[in-house]
Amino acid sequence: MSDYDLPPHVRAEIASPSRDARLLGVGELAQLAMSADLTVAAAARLALRHLTEDDSRSVAAAAAAALGRTALRITPDHVDFGQVPQETPPLVTEVLVDGPPLAVATATVTAAGPGLHAALTGHRLRIEWQPAADWLDGSVTVRGPAGWADVRVTGQVAPAGPAPLSATGPALREQLAAEAGVGALPATRVTVLRPPARRRPGGTLLIAGLTALVLLGGAGVAVALTSGIPGDRAPAAAPPPVAAPRPAATGGTPATAASGPPAAAPAPAAVARQPLVLRAASLARPTAVGTIRVGAEPEGVAVSPDGRTVYVANQSSRVLSVVDTATRRVTPVLLRNTPRFVATSRDGGLVFVSMYEKDMTGSGVAVVDAAGRRPVRYLATGVQPFTLAVGPDDRLWVPIHSSGRVEMYATTGTQRASGRLTVPRNPHAVAFSPALRRAFTANHESNALAVIDMPTSRVLRSIPVSRAPHSVAVSPDGARVLVAGYEAGTADLIDARTLRRTGPLRVGGKPQAVAFAGDGRHAYVVNEGDNSVTVLDARTGAATATVGVGGSPRAIAVAPDGRLAYVSNGADDTVTVLRIGE
C-alpha cells in the first residue's frame, strides 16, 4: 500500500505546504479509512499515521484523533458471567467489534483464561466459557489492520452448597460507564449451551434452570436455554426490569412458586454503540477549501448522517446531485419534477426532496433510496413545498409556502399526510428543539417566527422578526434559534425557551439561509446578495468573520462531525466546501 492508492486530490492536500489544506486532507483520510475498499482504507490509515508526526501540532492532533475514530473497538469491554453453580454447561455471549470494514478484515482472535474460547464472525465476537476453575479472570484480544482491542472476561464457580449471588457485573459496568462518561453500559447477553446428549434430560433442565436463576438474580445478564447463538442481528443487551429507568439495570428477583408463571420477557435492546464521530471545535474564522461542480442552479443541500454524502437539489434541472465527500464524485439522480430543497431520514436510508415547477405544477416530495440512488415513491403535497426537515418525532415536516400550513408525513410506508398545522403565511423552513419539544417555522410574508408545541401540534406564539424571514435553524442543544431576514439584511437570535430576541444582527445582503456549528458555538448566515457567509458568535450574536463563497449562494449544510460545511452557489453551479472546525 502507498499514497498512490489514495485519490489525487487527497494526495495533493496532505502534501500541501498549507496547514489548512493538510487539515482538510486529514478529514478526507478519516472518511477513506471507513471505506469498504480495504486497499484505500489501509492507505488512508498509513497516511494518517505519517501525519501524526506533522510539523503542525493541529494537523498532528487531528490525525491522531482521526486514527482513534477509525480504530477497532469492542463494546462492551468487560463481560462478567457472574457466579454459577458447579457443573454448569458452557456459557456463551456475543459482543460487538466496532469500526470500519478494515477493522475486522483478516483480524485474529486470542483468548487467555481457563476454559475460555472465542471466535470472530464479521463484527460479532463470540465468547464461550466452560466453567472449570474456581475463578475466571481472562481476556479476549482482537487484532487487525485497524489496531487491537480486548475485552476482560470474568466469572466464578460457586462452591458446593448455597452461595451468595454476585453483583460484580452490574457494579463494574456502572463504574466503567461513569469513567467513560457515556452513560450506563449494557449487560451482555449470555446463552447457556445444551450439555452433551449423554446427560439425562431431567438433569439438563435442572442445571439449566438453576443457572438461569443464579445469573438473573446476581450477574445482571439475560439467559436463554438454547443451543446456539442468536441469528445475524447485532448482539443484544439484557432487558431492564419494568421499573428500571436505564437499560443497563440488572434482572429482577427470581420468581417463587407462589408468584405464578413468569411474564414473557420483553425483546432485548440492541447493544449500545460508542459514537464514531466526535464533533470538531468550530472556528471563529472558517476558510473556503474547495469547490465541487454539481447540477444547474443548486439550491437545497443536505449532508447524510454519516457525513459521507452530500445531496444537492438543482432547481434549473430535474436532477438531484449525490456527492461522495471522500472522492468528490458526483452522481445525478433524475426526478419527476424540479427539486428545490432536500433532507435525509434520521438513519440516512432515505432522502426527501421537495419539488415544484415555476408555474407551481408538479408540487410534491420525492422519496429517494440513498443506497440505490433512485426514487422509490412520490408524496403529493400542497402547492410549493419548501425547506422540509425530519423532526425528532421521525416525521417529515413539509412547509407549504402557498397555503400557510405545514404538512407532516411518516417517513416510511405512507403517501398521505399524517397531520396538518396552520401557521402564519408563508412558511419557508422548519427546525426543531427536541429538548423543548418545540418546532419553529420562518414565515416569509408574515415577518414572524411561529413557535409550535410538538405534542399538541399547536402554535404557542408568533414572534416578530426581521423582514421576510427565509430560513430558521436551532442550535444542537436546542437552546437557541437563528432566523435570516432576507429583505432586511439582518438576522435574529432567539432564546428557544424564553423566546427573548437578540437583534436584529447586521449580516450581509439578502441573507438566504442559516445553520449552526456542530458544537453550537458559532452560527452561519448565507448572504445571497454579497456572495458571502457571515459567521456569528452563537451566544452573543457578534460577527466574527465574513467568508467569500461562490455566486448567488443559496443554502448551507454542516457535516455531522462539525468539521466541514457545504454552501450551494446558484449562479456558479457549484458547492463551496468550508472548513469550519478542527
C-alpha positions, -999 to 999 in steps of 0.1 A, spaced: 0 0 0 11 36 -6 -2 71 -11 -8 63 -47 -38 42 -36 -55 75 -25 -75 99 -47 -52 125 -64 -69 155 -47 -63 139 -13 -26 132 -21 -23 169 -31 -39 181 2 -17 160 25 14 170 6 5 207 6 26 233 24 -6 249 36 -17 237 71 -54 243 62 -51 220 32 -34 193 52 -62 196 78 -87 191 51 -67 161 39 -69 146 74 -107 148 72 -107 132 38 -84 104 51 -107 98 80 -136 91 57 -115 70 33 -104 49 63 -140 39 67 -142 27 31 -151 -9 21 -121 -7 -3 -96 -22 20 -66 -11 0 -77 25 1 -87 23 38 -53 8 47 -35 36 27 -56 62 44 -46 49 79 -10 48 69 -11 84 57 -28 94 90 0 77 110 25 97 90 5 129 96 6 123 134 42 135 131 34 166 111 52 198 120 19 215 127 5 205 161 -31 210 150 -25 187 120 -8 161 141 -36 162 167 -63 160 141 -46 129 125 -43 112 159 -79 119 166 -89 105 132 -69 74 138 -87 69 171 -121 73 154 -113 48 128 -98 22 151 -111 -12 162 -132 -11 193 -151 -37 214 -184 -28 231 -187 -36 260 -151 -41 270 -160 -63 300 -180 -94 303 -189 -109 337 -205 -143 336 -212 -139 373 -212 -167 399 -225 -200 385 -232 -234 401 -207 -263 397 -212 -284 366 -228 -255 347 -229 -261 309 -208 -239 287 -218 -202 287 -217 -181 256 -221 -144 249 -215 -121 220 -201 -86 220 -198 -60 192 -165 -54 174 -170 -19 161 -151 1 135 -146 3 97 -145 -28 74 -107 -27 77 -111 -33 115 -122 -69 111 -106 -78 78 -80 -105 85 -83 -99 122 -71 -125 146 -85 -135 180 -67 -149 210 -83 -160 243 -64 -162 276 -81 -178 306 -91 -213 318 -119 -227 297 -122 -196 276 -126 -197 238 -135 -170 212 -142 -166 175 -149 -136 153 -177 -136 127 -180 -103 109 -184 -77 136 -197 -102 162 -172 -117 187 -185 -149 202 -170 -157 237 -175 -191 253 -166 -202 288 -166 -237 301 -167 -232 339 -139 -253 354 -116 -234 377 -129 -216 407 -122 -182 392 -121 -168 356 -102 -135 351 -91 -137 315 -92 -117 283 -100 -120 246 -80 -99 222 -88 -89 186 -60 -77 164 -64 -63 129 -52 -38 104 -70 -11 122 -54 -18 156 -63 -40 185 -87 -41 215 -95 -66 242 -124 -75 264 -119 -86 300 -139 -118 309 -146 -127 345 -166 -154 363 -167 -176 393 -178 -212 400 -197 -213 433 -185 -237 460 -207 -267 469 -239 -256 488 -257 -222 488 -236 -193 476 -243 -156 476 -253 -141 443 -227 -119 427 -234 -83 418 -199 -77 404 -210 -75 368 -235 -46 371 -214 -27 395 -184 -29 373 -203 -19 343 -217 12 362 -181 21 372 -168 17 336 -197 38 323 -191 65 347 -154 66 339 -161 67 302 -188 93 305 -211 75 281 -240 65 304 -248 31 316 -233 3 295 -255 -26 285 -255 -60 302 -242 -88 280 -265 -114 267 -254 -149 278 -265 -182 262 -263 -214 281 -253 -242 257 -271 -275 260 -249 -302 275 -239 -333 255 -267 -358 248 -253 -384 272 -266 -363 301 -301 -373 314 -328 -348 302 -340 -342 337 -306 -333 349 -301 -310 320 -332 -290 327 -325 -288 364 -289 -275 359 -300 -250 332 -329 -238 353 -306 -232 383 -281 -215 362 -308 -192 348 -320 -182 383 -284 -176 395 -275 -154 366 -307 -135 365 -305 -129 402 -269 -117 406 -250 -114 374 -271 -89 355 -273 -109 323 -301 -124 303 -300 -162 299 -315 -182 271 -318 -220 272 -308 -226 236 -281 -245 218 -269 -217 195 -261 -181 191 -288 -156 181 -291 -150 143 -273 -125 122 -285 -95 143 -262 -74 165 -257 -88 200 -284 -77 224 -284 -63 259 -304 -77 287 -339 -61 291 -343 -40 322 -370 -46 348 -402 -27 342 -394 -1 369 -358 4 359 -351 37 342 -319 27 324 -312 -2 300 -282 -14 320 -303 -23 350 -300 -59 363 -326 -85 362 -352 -88 389 -356 -112 418 -363 -148 407 -400 -158 408 -411 -181 436 -437 -209 433 -463 -186 449 -458 -159 423 -474 -178 394 -459 -183 359 -434 -156 349 -444 -130 324 -428 -131 289 -396 -112 288 -395 -81 266 -374 -82 235 -338 -73 243 -325 -40 233 -296 -35 208 -261 -32 222 -252 5 228 -225 18 205 -200 44 212 -203 74 188 -179 71 159 -175 108 153 -165 135 177 -177 170 168 -149 194 160 -144 227 178 -158 254 155 -136 282 142 -143 319 145 -128 323 110 -136 295 87 -119 292 53 -130 280 19 -110 249 10 -126 237 -22 -154 237 -47 -175 209 -62 -193 212 -95 -228 199 -94 -260 204 -114 -277 235 -128 -285 262 -102 -281 243 -70 -304 253 -42 -311 230 -12 -283 210 3 -281 183 30 -254 160 44 -260 124 53 -259 114 90 -225 96 85 -210 126 67 -201 106 36 -226 120 11 -239 155 2 -272 158 -16 -278 189 -37 -312 199 -53 -306 217 -87 -336 239 -94 -328 245 -131 -330 208 -139 -347 177 -127 -316 163 -111 -306 156 -75 -268 156 -73 -253 130 -50 -217 138 -39 -193 114 -24 -174 136 1 -143 114 0 -138 113 -37 -160 143 -47 -175 121 -74 -210 134 -84 -238 111 -94 -270 125 -108 -304 111 -98 -332 120 -122 -365 131 -106 -400 136 -119 -401 173 -113 -377 202 -104 -361 197 -70 -359 226 -46 -348 215 -11 -336 183 4 -334 165 38 -325 130 49 -341 105 73 -325 102 107 -308 69 97 -297 82 63 -315 55 44 -339 78 27 -336 113 11 -366 136 8 -367 162 -20 -393 189 -23 -403 197 -59 -424 222 -79 -422 239 -113 -422 276 -119 -459 275 -127 -465 257 -93 -474 224 -110 -457 192 -101 -457 200 -63 -447 171 -41 -418 153 -24 -396 127 -40 -385 99 -16 -351 86 -28 -334 54 -17 -300 65 -5 -283 32 -12 -299 25 -46 -299 62 -56 -333 61 -72 -368 74 -64 -389 48 -46 -421 69 -43 -436 104 -46 -457 122 -20 -485 145 -32 -483 177 -11 -498 211 -11 -486 237 -36 -450 249 -34 -434 227 -7 -404 245 7 -375 237 31 -385 204 46 -370 185 76 -373 153 95 -383 160 131 -374 143 164 -408 126 161 -394 109 130 -420 126 108 -413 146 77 -424 182 82 -431 200 49 -438 238 49 -464 245 22 -455 280 11 -486 288 -9 -511 276 17 -498 288 50 -495 254 66 -471 226 75 -479 190 64 -464 160 83 -457 126 68 -445 93 82 -410 87 68 -418 52 57 -446 34 41 -473 60 36 -481 86 9 -507 105 29 -502 133 54 -505 122 90 -511 158 102 -516 194 91 -509 226 110 -519 261 101 -491 287 106 -487 324 96 -481 329 59 -459 318 42 -437 292 58 -403 288 42 -385 265 66 -389 244 98 -364 235 126 -367 217 159 -357 218 196 -360 182 207 -352 192 243 -382 216 245 -404 196 221 -409 227 200 -408 233 163 -402 267 147 -412 279 112 -399 310 94 -429 327 78 -418 349 50 -448 372 43 -458 375 80 -424 386 92 -428 362 120 -414 331 136 -441 306 147 -434 286 179 -451 252 178 -457 228 207 -450 194 190 -470 171 214 -502 191 207 -494 204 172 -505 239 184 -489 273 177 -479 287 210 -468 321 198 -458 341 168 -427 362 173 -419 393 151 -385 390 134 -366 408 107 -384 413 74 -390 384 51 -376 355 72 -363 329 48 -346 303 69 -345 291 105 -320 269 124 -319 256 160 -286 251 179 -275 215 186 -285 218 223 -320 231 213 -315 263 233 -312 290 205 -329 298 173 -315 318 144 -336 334 117 -325 351 85 -344 382 74 -339 382 36 -352 417 28 -338 433 60 -301 422 56 -303 411 92 -307 380 114 -323 374 148 -311 352 176 -339 339 199 -338 320 232 -358 288 224 -372 286 260 -379 322 270 -384 334 233 -365 365 240 -350 381 209 -315 393 203 -312 415 173 -316 425 146 -280 414 138 -264 431 108 -252 404 83 -247 405 45 -271 414 17 -302 392 12 -295 366 39 -309 334 25 -301 305 48 -288 298 83 -271 270 102 -253 263 135 -218 247 140 -217 212 153 -206 223 187 -231 252 188 -205 279 194 -209 296 161 -236 301 135 -236 308 98 -257 331 76 -256 327 38 -258 361 21 -271 357 -15 -266 394 -23 -230 395 -11 -217 361 -22 -206 355 13 -212 337 46 -213 357 78 -200 339 109 -217 348 142 -208 341 178 -239 319 187 -241 333 223 -238 370 217 -247 373 180 -215 393 173 -200 387 138 -166 370 139 -158 367 102 -172 371 66 -161 343 42 -164 347 4 -181 318 -14 -195 313 -50 -220 334 -69 -256 337 -55 -252 313 -25 -284 297 -15 -282 271 13 -257 256 38 -254 223 55 -230 213 82 -214 179 84 -222 158 115 -186 159 128 -187 197 126 -155 200 105 -169 210 71 -199 229 58 -212 229 22 -227 260 6 -247 258 -27 -239 285 -52 -268 290 -76 -250 312 -102 -219 290 -104 -234 255 -104 -210 247 -76 -208 238 -39 -182 256 -18 -165 235 9 -158 254 41 -135 242 68 -155 254 99 -139 232 127 -108 214 137 
